[in-house]
Amino acid sequence: MRRFALVLLAAIAVSPAARASNIPDSYWAEPLPTAMYAATIRDIQSKLKELNCYRGAIDGIAGRGTTGGIKAWQKANNAPQNGIVSEPLMQSLLNAQSVPCRR
């Protein structure tokens, strides 16, 4: 399942439409399905850490630090700041044009 999620997310991430500003706000509030969510938390944490948005451990647990990192990334990338792990978050976060956080 983890490989499938990574392949799917990698394919979506290279799409030019994956920029945060091009995605309707309503999509940001739709969480990923549970099976996909569990497989991607470590990937989210890794990318957030790479972009200087997350300082915690890469442990696969979506706690306050992960939610704070997501909100920091959303702020830096002009996305709705809700901290929800959604498909638009994954599309935009893995996009090579993600803006790093200033911390």
Number of C-alpha atoms within 10 A of each C-alpha: 10 14 10 11 15 15 12 12 19 15 12 19 21 16 12 12 14 23 23 23 13 12 16 11 14 9 13 20 17 13 16 17 11 8 11 16 19 15 17 20 18 18 17 24 26 20 19 25 19 13 17 17 26 25 16 15 13 18 13 17 13 17 10 11 16 28 18 18 23 24 20 23 27 24 15 16 20 12 22 19 19 15 20 19 22 16 21 27 27 21 23 29 26 22 21 11 15 19 18 18 19 10 8
